């Protein structure tokens, strides 16, 4: 493709512009196209700060978007914009100046927009409570001859995307699909981070005057979230979610710009702690050990509907669920905004295995790995885990064993004990040079299938092209036993997720075949399958017993036996 082009999404607020732009950008990137998305909210923040919503200022905003889009297209990229751009004349002006211009009109009836609007803005505008609302009492001029019109109230997102892609192929702007995901053989690069850019919010020193700022206290989960935001593990997030992003994530598993994002990353505080804060102010962030570790530029303050969050994210409001319990016990005000971090919020407990996303990417590149499978664990690895990881390793260049070392459930094996188990297992039973052990500083949320997607997207930021998903991934008790994570992954197109999930059945030792297997590979009734759970293992060791070597490697069993017996006799 010798020249770039612009895809200009237009339509009313909530019509699906950002979602389709995110889906299209993922599809084009998978085909080798360099894509830059000019999101309406980000443009308002960084390029058009201070402009009002008068007609003159709206035209100025669109002209600024058009100018940047033209420069990007001239350099050979695809520039994509998803602003409302309500006036036909200024859109046509951009078409004339840019040349390679593809207008996509997202058409949606007002009634449908009002029904899907989580903040009720259309309802308020229709009732006259909000003035100068585009499409209600302020004009929106629909395109007369757009290249593509998609009816987002009548067709699925996938149907709309398919029609846009077909038009781009007809126009010669979308090359054929290579079938190679970034990071696969034939691709020279590791998989791109989620959103296309690996975020870095660490700064060298505290901003001047940080000591005099109002202070927000971080709990254990917020410390982990802040560290992961700063390192880029939660790319594209630059801070804690604002209310727009939060509502879309809770309801639709997408950020406001349309990118898939399954879990709300929020900063909760008490009303007393936020009393002196306002949008546009700044606050210091204090870790549990008393250190000031960062600052947040406050862009939003709101009181969330925690019942809705519990139902949507955890599929239950039962306080026996640890995620729901944490949600209920946290502050009633959420503070949104970008962060800057000048000290790591959490201590470095395992320096040998403490690698940021940039570090793992550099390590993979140094080893020549392009296809890397990630394995999430919060338990010691037994033979079933070993079986799954080795089966996955057969198809890729390398394996990232990525144990979670943030907050876990009560009764879980402590991280230092687990790390010794992982080291012993890798040293004795995996080929040297094919495995990287690195800690994952996240807190466990126990959000089931949603958290499975979250774990996959974050491992994509660490450079993994594949990710192992179990049947009860990130589960707790019986809350998700009937939930198949595959169905939730299928809610997104493969290009949107980017990383390839590898779904595995539960593994067991089969007395029929004399080795580890799954229901797909080992015949025989349930009586021929020897399985072991983390809970059963802990009970076994507490009684001074050890599992057979068919279930747990002897080196791992020795470490667990000593640690768990010592813990029992305290």
ZAMARGU-4260 file (C-alpha; in steps of 0.2 Angstrom, whole numbers, plus 5000, padded with zeros to 4 digits):
<rodrens>
0) 5000/5000/5000 | 5009/5016/4994 | 4998/5029/5001 | 4988/5031/5017 | 4970/5035/5019
5) 4957/5041/5032 | 4942/5032/5038 | 4930/5045/5045 | 4916/5038/5056 | 4902/5050/5059
10) 4885/5048/5068 | 4876/5053/5084 | 4883/5050/5101 | 4881/5032/5106 | 4879/5026/5088
15) 4894/5014/5089 | 4908/5025/5081 | 4921/5021/5093 | 4917/5003/5095 | 4918/5000/5076
20) 4934/5011/5075 | 4942/5000/5088 | 4936/4984/5079 | 4942/4990/5062 | 4959/4996/5068
25) 4962/4979/5075 | 4957/4970/5059 | 4968/4982/5049 | 4983/4980/5060 | 4981/4961/5059
30) 4983/4964/5040 | 4999/4974/5042 | 4992/4991/5041 | 4999/5005/5052 | 4983/5013/5060
35) 4982/5028/5071 | 4965/5032/5080 | 4960/5050/5083 | 4948/5047/5097 | 4935/5062/5100
40) 4938/5063/5119 | 4957/5062/5118 | 4957/5076/5104 | 4946/5087/5115 | 4959/5084/5130
45) 4975/5086/5120 | 4972/5095/5104 | 4956/5105/5107 | 4957/5110/5125 | 4947/5125/5129
50) 4935/5124/5114 | 4917/5125/5118 | 4903/5116/5109 | 4897/5131/5099 | 4896/5128/5080
55) 4912/5138/5077 | 4922/5129/5090 | 4915/5112/5084 | 4921/5116/5066 | 4938/5121/5073
60) 4939/5104/5082 | 4934/5094/5066 | 4947/5104/5056 | 4961/5100/5068 | 4956/5082/5068
65) 4956/5083/5049 | 4973/5091/5048 | 4981/5078/5059 | 4973/5064/5049 | 4979/5072/5033
70) 4997/5072/5039 | 4995/5054/5045 | 4988/5048/5028 | 5002/5057/5019 | 5015/5047/5029
75) 5007/5031/5023 | 4996/5027/5038 | 4977/5024/5040 | 4970/5038/5051 | 4954/5034/5059
80) 4942/5046/5068 | 4927/5043/5078 | 4921/5061/5082 | 4902/5066/5080 | 4907/5079/5067
85) 4889/5085/5065 | 4890/5097/5051 | 4891/5091/5033 | 4900/5106/5026 | 4916/5104/5037
90) 4916/5085/5034 | 4915/5088/5015 | 4929/5101/5017 | 4940/5088/5025 | 4936/5076/5011
95) 4942/5088/4998 | 4958/5092/5007 | 4963/5074/5012 | 4959/5065/4996 | 4959/5046/5001
100) 4944/5049/5012 | 4931/5035/5017 | 4916/5041/5026 | 4907/5029/5037 | 4890/5034/5043
105) 4884/5025/5059 | 4865/5027/5058 | 4854/5023/5073 | 4837/5028/5078 | 4835/5040/5092
110) 4824/5028/5102 | 4838/5015/5101 | 4851/5027/5106 | 4840/5033/5121 | 4838/5014/5126
115) 4856/5010/5126 | 4862/5027/5135 | 4868/5022/5152 | 4869/5040/5159 | 4851/5044/5152
120) 4857/5059/5143 | 4845/5057/5128 | 4831/5055/5140 | 4836/5071/5148 | 4838/5080/5132
125) 4821/5074/5125 | 4813/5080/5141 | 4822/5097/5139 | 4833/5095/5154 | 4849/5097/5143
130) 4850/5110/5130 | 4860/5110/5113 | 4861/5091/5113 | 4866/5085/5096 | 4852/5076/5087
135) 4839/5083/5098 | 4839/5102/5099 | 4855/5104/5090 | 4857/5099/5072 | 4866/5083/5065
140) 4868/5084/5046 | 4869/5066/5040 | 4880/5062/5025 | 4872/5063/5008 | 4884/5050/4999
145) 4895/5041/5012 | 4906/5027/5006 | 4897/5016/5019 | 4881/5017/5029 | 4880/5005/5044
150) 4863/5003/5053 | 4870/5000/5071 | 4852/4998/5078 | 4848/4984/5065 | 4864/4974/5063
155) 4877/4967/5074 | 4894/4975/5076 | 4902/4961/5066 | 4890/4963/5052 | 4894/4982/5052
160) 4912/4978/5052 | 4911/4966/5038 | 4903/4979/5027 | 4916/4992/5031 | 4930/4980/5027
165) 4922/4975/5011 | 4922/4993/5005 | 4940/4996/5010 | 4945/4981/5000 | 4935/4987/4985
170) 4944/5004/4986 | 4961/4995/4987 | 4964/5002/5005 | 4963/4985/5014 | 4976/4972/5009
175) 4970/4954/5010 | 4972/4945/5026 | 4989/4937/5028 | 4982/4924/5041 | 4997/4929/5052
180) 4994/4936/5068 | 5008/4948/5074 | 5021/4938/5083 | 5018/4922/5072 | 5030/4914/5061
185) 5033/4925/5046 | 5030/4941/5056 | 5046/4950/5062 | 5038/4958/5077 | 5031/4953/5094
190) 5012/4956/5096 | 5007/4974/5098 | 5002/4980/5115 | 4983/4982/5118 | 4978/4998/5109
195) 4995/4999/5100 | 5006/5008/5113 | 5014/5002/5128 | 5010/5015/5141 | 5023/5021/5154
200) 5017/5032/5168 | 5033/5031/5179 | 5042/5048/5181 | 5060/5051/5189 | 5054/5061/5204
205) 5039/5068/5213 | 5032/5083/5205 | 5035/5099/5215 | 5023/5102/5228 | 5017/5084/5230
210) 5019/5085/5249 | 5006/5099/5250 | 4992/5090/5240 | 4977/5081/5247 | 4981/5063/5250
215) 4971/5048/5244 | 4975/5031/5253 | 4978/5016/5242 | 4972/4999/5248 | 4981/4983/5242
220) 4972/4981/5226 | 4974/4999/5221 | 4993/4998/5224 | 4993/4983/5212 | 4983/4992/5199
225) 4993/5008/5201 | 5009/4998/5198 | 5002/4989/5183 | 4996/5006/5175 | 5013/5014/5177
230) 5022/4999/5170 | 5011/4997/5155 | 5004/4981/5160 | 4986/4988/5159 | 4989/4997/5142
235) 4980/5007/5135 | 4975/5014/5153 | 4985/5029/5158 | 4976/5030/5175 | 4960/5025/5184
240) 4944/5025/5174 | 4932/5040/5173 | 4913/5037/5174 | 4911/5036/5155 | 4924/5022/5153
245) 4918/5014/5169 | 4900/5012/5163 | 4904/5005/5146 | 4916/4993/5154 | 4903/4987/5167
250) 4889/4986/5154 | 4898/4981/5138 | 4916/4976/5142 | 4923/4990/5132 | 4931/5007/5135
255) 4923/5023/5129 | 4934/5022/5113 | 4928/5005/5109 | 4943/4994/5114 | 4938/4978/5123
260) 4941/4980/5142 | 4932/4968/5154 | 4936/4974/5171 | 4933/4991/5179 | 4950/4998/5186
265) 4944/5011/5198 | 4951/5021/5213 | 4938/5020/5227 | 4939/5033/5241 | 4928/5039/5256
270) 4917/5055/5254 | 4928/5063/5268 | 4944/5059/5258 | 4937/5067/5242 | 4929/5082/5250
275) 4943/5094/5245 | 4944/5087/5227 | 4936/5094/5211 | 4938/5090/5193 | 4954/5098/5187
280) 4963/5096/5204 | 4977/5085/5209 | 4979/5073/5223 | 4994/5063/5230 | 4993/5044/5231
285) 4999/5036/5247 | 5004/5017/5249 | 4999/5007/5264 | 5017/5009/5271 | 5015/5028/5272
290) 5025/5033/5256 | 5019/5045/5244 | 5021/5035/5227 | 5011/5045/5214 | 4999/5058/5209
295) 4982/5058/5200 | 4975/5072/5190 | 4957/5071/5194 | 4946/5071/5179 | 4930/5063/5187
300) 4922/5060/5203 | 4906/5050/5205 | 4896/5038/5216 | 4895/5021/5207 | 4881/5009/5207
305) 4890/4995/5216 | 4875/4983/5215 | 4875/4985/5196 | 4894/4983/5196 | 4893/4967/5206
310) 4879/4959/5195 | 4888/4963/5179 | 4906/4960/5184 | 4905/4945/5196 | 4888/4939/5191
315) 4882/4939/5209 | 4879/4951/5224 | 4883/4938/5237 | 4896/4945/5249 | 4903/4928/5251
320) 4911/4931/5235 | 4928/4939/5238 | 4926/4951/5224 | 4909/4957/5230 | 4915/4958/5248
325) 4930/4969/5242 | 4918/4980/5232 | 4906/4983/5246 | 4920/4987/5258 | 4928/5000/5247
330) 4925/5019/5247 | 4908/5025/5240 | 4917/5038/5228 | 4927/5034/5213 | 4941/5045/5207
335) 4945/5045/5189 | 4961/5052/5181 | 4978/5050/5173 | 4992/5046/5185 | 5011/5049/5187
340) 5021/5037/5198 | 5037/5041/5205 | 5040/5026/5217 | 5034/5008/5215 | 5019/5006/5226
345) 5023/4987/5230 | 5039/4980/5236 | 5051/4970/5225 | 5049/4953/5233 | 5057/4943/5219
350) 5070/4953/5210 | 5076/4939/5200 | 5059/4936/5192 | 5052/4954/5193 | 5051/4959/5174
355) 5040/4973/5168 | 5031/4972/5151 | 5046/4981/5143 | 5058/4969/5151 | 5049/4953/5145
360) 5047/4960/5128 | 5066/4963/5127 | 5069/4946/5134 | 5058/4937/5121 | 5066/4947/5107
365) 5083/4943/5113 | 5079/4924/5113 | 5071/4926/5095 | 5054/4921/5102 | 5039/4928/5092
370) 5026/4916/5098 | 5025/4915/5117 | 5011/4907/5127 | 5007/4914/5144 | 5001/4904/5159
375) 4992/4912/5173 | 4993/4904/5190 | 4990/4908/5209 | 4993/4890/5215 | 5008/4879/5215
380) 5009/4869/5199 | 5005/4851/5199 | 5006/4838/5185 | 4990/4844/5177 | 4997/4862/5175
385) 5013/4855/5169 | 5004/4844/5156 | 4994/4859/5149 | 5009/4871/5148 | 5020/4858/5139
390) 5006/4854/5127 | 5005/4873/5123 | 5024/4875/5122 | 5024/4862/5108 | 5016/4875/5096
395) 5025/4891/5101 | 5043/4897/5104 | 5043/4900/5122 | 5032/4899/5138 | 5030/4913/5151
400) 5025/4906/5168 | 5017/4921/5176 | 5011/4918/5194 | 5000/4931/5202 | 5008/4938/5217
405) 4996/4952/5222 | 4981/4949/5234 | 4974/4932/5233 | 4960/4923/5242 | 4962/4918/5260
410) 4970/4901/5262 | 4980/4902/5246 | 4998/4896/5247 | 5010/4911/5250 | 5019/4918/5235
415) 5037/4915/5242 | 5032/4896/5244 | 5024/4895/5227 | 5039/4904/5219 | 5051/4890/5226
420) 5040/4877/5218 | 5040/4885/5201 | 5059/4887/5202 | 5061/4868/5206 | 5049/4863/5193
425) 5057/4873/5179 | 5074/4868/5184 | 5070/4849/5184 | 5056/4846/5171 | 5057/4860/5157
430) 5070/4862/5144 | 5082/4876/5148 | 5080/4892/5137 | 5062/4889/5133 | 5053/4895/5149
435) 5053/4912/5158 | 5047/4914/5176 | 5041/4931/5180 | 5029/4938/5193 | 5013/4946/5189
440) 5009/4960/5202 | 4990/4960/5199 | 4977/4957/5213 | 4965/4943/5210 | 4947/4948/5207
445) 4939/4931/5205 | 4929/4938/5191 | 4928/4922/5181 | 4926/4923/5162 | 4928/4942/5163
450) 4945/4940/5172 | 4950/4927/5159 | 4949/4940/5146 | 4958/4953/5157 | 4972/4941/5160
455) 4974/4938/5141 | 4974/4956/5137 | 4987/4960/5150 | 4998/4946/5145 | 4997/4953/5127
460) 5005/4969/5134 | 5019/4958/5141 | 5022/4951/5124 | 5013/4935/5124 | 5004/4929/5107
465) 4995/4915/5116 | 4987/4913/5133 | 4981/4897/5142 | 4963/4898/5148 | 4956/4884/5159
470) 4938/4879/5161 | 4936/4888/5178 | 4948/4902/5175 | 4949/4915/5189 | 4934/4906/5197
475) 4929/4905/5215 | 4918/4891/5223 | 4904/4887/5211 | 4900/4904/5205 | 4906/4901/5187
480) 4904/4883/5185 | 4891/4885/5172 | 4900/4899/5163 | 4911/4895/5148 | 4924/4908/5145
485) 4925/4903/5127 | 4907/4911/5125 | 4914/4928/5132 | 4929/4928/5121 | 4918/4925/5106
490) 4909/4941/5110 | 4924/4950/5102 | 4932/4947/5085 | 4949/4939/5085 | 4957/4955/5079
495) 4951/4965/5094 | 4958/4953/5107 | 4974/4950/5097 | 4981/4937/5108 | 4975/4919/5104
500) 4967/4910/5119 | 4971/4892/5120 | 4956/4883/5129 | 4960/4867/5139 | 4949/4854/5147
505) 4954/4849/5165 | 4969/4837/5165 | 4970/4822/5176 | 4981/4806/5178 | 4973/4792/5168
510) 4975/4774/5174 | 4970/4768/5157 | 4984/4776/5147 | 4996/4778/5162 | 4999/4797/5160
515) 4992/4814/5161 | 4977/4818/5149 | 4960/4826/5147 | 4943/4820/5142 | 4949/4823/5124
520) 4964/4812/5125 | 4961/4799/5138 | 4947/4786/5137 | 4939/4778/5152 | 4926/4782/5165
525) 4928/4794/5179 | 4934/4781/5191 | 4950/4779/5180 | 4954/4798/5182 | 4964/4804/5197
530) 4962/4822/5200 | 4969/4834/5213 | 4964/4852/5218 | 4973/4865/5227 | 4961/4863/5242
535) 4964/4844/5243 | 4983/4846/5241 | 4983/4858/5256 | 4973/4847/5267 | 4984/4832/5262
540) 5000/4841/5267 | 4992/4848/5283 | 4990/4829/5288 | 5008/4826/5285 | 5004/4816/5269
545) 5011/4818/5252 | 5002/4815/5235 | 5009/4802/5222 | 5022/4808/5210 | 5009/4805/5196
550) 5000/4821/5203 | 5014/4832/5210 | 5033/4831/5206 | 5043/4826/5222 | 5053/4842/5222
555) 5037/4852/5223 | 5029/4841/5236 | 5044/4842/5247 | 5043/4861/5247 | 5025/4862/5250
560) 5025/4848/5263 | 5038/4858/5274 | 5030/4875/5271 | 5012/4869/5274 | 5016/4858/5289
565) 5026/4873/5297 | 5011/4884/5294 | 4999/4871/5302 | 5009/4870/5318 | 5011/4889/5321
</rodrens>
